Amino acid sequence: MSMPWRRGLIWLGVAGIAALAIACGSDDAENSATPASTTAPATAEETLGPTPTSNCPNPTEEAPEASVKTYDDAPEQTIDPEKSYTAVVRTERGDFTMTLRPDLAPQHVNSFVFLARDGFYDGVTFHRVLPGFVAQAGDPTGTGSGGPGYTVPAEFTTEVPYTEGVVGAARTNDPDSAGSQWFVTLAEASSLNGLYTVFAEVTDGIDVVKCITARDPSTNPGAPPGDKIISIEITEA
C-alpha cells in the first residue's frame, strides 16, 4: 500500500527479469508506480496475466463487493510466534492455502491475520499479474493505490529465498512501508531475496494462483476486472 499509496511493479531487466522491485509507492515522483523498464514498459500481455485455458478452472463463485477500510494504527500484536497459522484464500477461480511464517515475520503475519479476520480482503482484486513472476493483491480499491492506513516495519530474511509460491509484502522504496498488499511468486525470483519481507508460502493450490488473471489499471484501464478474493480463512494450531 494516512499516507497516499500507489503500489505497483517496477520492471528492470533485459531478456527476462533481471531485477524487479515490487513497490507500493507514494504519490511522490520518486515513487511513481507506473511500470518502468530499462528497455520498454511492460506489455498488455504481461500486465494482464495469463489467459485461462482448459487447464485453468473457470470462475465458479462470485466475490462480494470490497469494503475499503482504513485503520488509524497497526493492530496490537496478538499472534503467538510459537503457533502454526494457515490461510485458505478462496478466489473466484479456486482456493489456495498459504502457511504463514510468524517465525520469520511476526509483525507482518499479525497484520495479515488481523486484516483477513476483519474481512479487509473480501472482494479484493488481484490487480496486477506478471506471468512467470508474481500475482499481486491486497488493495481494496483495486487500483494498486490502496492500503490499510498504517505501515509495518521490514522483517527481511534470506532464510527463505523467493522461489515459486513464496509470499512477500509489497512496499515502496522505504523498507518500512509495507501495508496490506502482498504478492505470490510464480517462479524463482532471486532478485527479491532479502529485499522484501517473506511472511508466508503457498503450500497447496499453486496451480490456482498461476491461473489468476488481472488487469493493470495504469496501462490498460479498459481491461476486464481481475480475479477477486472471496474470503480468507485463518486457522491456528
N, C-alpha and C positions, 0 to 999 in steps of 0.2 A: 510498500500500500506500500481545535485540532488543526495539523499542517495540511495544505493541499497536496494530494497524492496523484502522481502519474506514474504508472508502472508499465514496464514493457520489457522487451528483449532487445538488447543491443548486439548485433551480429558483426563480429570481426573475423576475417579469415579469407583465404583464397583456396579454391578447390576443396571445399568442405568447410567444416567448422574448426578453425584453428584456435580461436579464443572467443568465448561468449560470456557476456555479462547479463545475468537475469536481474533486471532492475525494477524498482518501483520508485521512480524519481519524482521530485517535486516539480513545480512549475518553473523553477529556475532554468535559465537557458543551459546551464552546465549539465542539468539532469534531464534534458529533453528526452522524452520516451519514444521518439519515432525510431523505427528500425533503421540502423545505420551500418554501413559496411565500408571497408577499405576499398572495395571494388564496386559494389552496386547494392541498392536496397533489396530487402527480401522480396521475393516474388509472391504473387497472389497464391500460387500453388503451395508455396512454403508456409505462408501465414494462415491459409485456410485449413491446413491439415489434410489428413488422408481422406480420400473418397471411400465411403463404405462399400465393401464388396460382399460376395456371397459368404466370405469367411467372417464377416462382421455382423453381429446381431443388429437388427433394425430396432429403432426406439420403440419400446412397448408400453412405457408408462409416461405420464405427463407430470412434470415437476410443478410445484406451486410457484406462485409469484414470489420473487425475492423481496425481503424486507430490508431496507437499508438502515442498519443500526449503527450507532456510534456510542462510544463509551468515553467517559472523562479520564479514566485511568486504566492501566493494565490490571487484570484480575489478581486478586490475592492468591498467593501460591498455596494450592490445596492438594496437588497430586503428591503421591509418595514415590520417589525415585526407585524404591526397592520393589514396587509392584510392577506388574505387566499390564500394558494398555494396548488395546487394538481399536481400530476404527473401520467399520464397514461403510464404505462410501457407495450409496445407491444412486445410480445415474439413470437417465432415460434410456441408455444403451446397455445397461447391465451393472453388476456390482463388482467392486474390487475391495480387497482388505489390506489395510496398512497396519503394520506392527510399529507402534510408537516407541521412541527411544529416549525415555526420561533420563537414562544413564548418561546420554551424550548431551542432551539439550533440555534440561528440566523446565526452564522458563518458556521455551517455545512450545513444548508439549503441553504445559499448563495452559498457555494461551489458546492453543488449538482445541484442547478438551473443553475449555470454557466456552469458546465460540460455537463449537459443534453442539454442545448440550443446550446452548441458548437459542439454537435454530438459526444462527447467523448465516450458515452456509446453505440453508434450504432454498432451493430455487436459483442458486448462483450458477452462472455460466462459466464453462471453460472458454475464456475469452481469447486465448492465444495458444496455438499448437504449431510446433515446428517438427515435422516428421523426422524421426531419427535423432531428435534432440530432447524436447520437452513438451509436456502438456501442462498448461498453467491455468489456475483458477484462484478463487478466494476473494474476488472483488464483487460485492453485491450490486454494484451499478452496471456490471457487465461491460464496462468501457476500458478497463485497465487502469482507471484513475482513482479507484476507491480503496478505503481502508477502514480499520475499526476505530480510529481516533486516538490510538496510542501506539507506541513502538516497543519492541523487545530488543534488548542488547544482544550482540553477537555471541554465539556459543560455537565457534568454529572448531573443527577437529579434522585430522587426517586419518583417524582410526577407521572410518568407513569412507572409501573412495566413491566417487559418483560413477556407478555402473548402472545398468538397466534396472529400473524400479526403485531407485533411491529418491526419497522425498526431501526437498530442500525448501528453505524460506526465501522468498523474493525480497529484494531490498534495493535501496538507492546506492549511490556512491558512498554514502555514510554506512559503515559496517553495522551501526547500532540503529538501523532504520526499518527493520522487518516489522510487518504488521499482520494482516490476515491472509495475504496472498502466498501461495505455495505452488510448487511445480513437481512433477514426476519426470525423471529422466527416462527417455525411451531407448537409450543405448549408452554405451560408455561415454563419459564426458569429463575426462581428467582435467580439463582446463578450469573446472569449477572446484577442484579439490582444495579444501582449506580456505575457500573464499565465501562460501555460502553455508549457512547452518544446516546440517543434516539432522532432521528430527523424526524421521520415520522411514520405513522400507515397505514396498508393496510385496506382500507375501502370498497373495492369491489374486488372480484376475488381471495380470498384466496385459493379457490379450485384449481385455475390455478397454484398458487405458489406451492401447495402441489404435483402437478403432474410434476413439473420441475425435470429433471434428470441432472446429471453432472458426470464428471469423476474427480478423484483426481490424477493429474499427478505425484505426489510424490510417490504414492503407486501402481498405475495402469496405466502406460504410454501408454499401448496398447489399452485402452478402447476408445470407440467412443467419439467424442467431445460432450460436454454438450449442453443443450438448450441455444439458443442465444437471446439476446435482439435485436429487430429490430429498435426500437427508443423509446425515452421517450419524451412525450409532456407535457410541463409545462403550467399551466394556473394560473392566479391570479385574485383575485376579492376583 
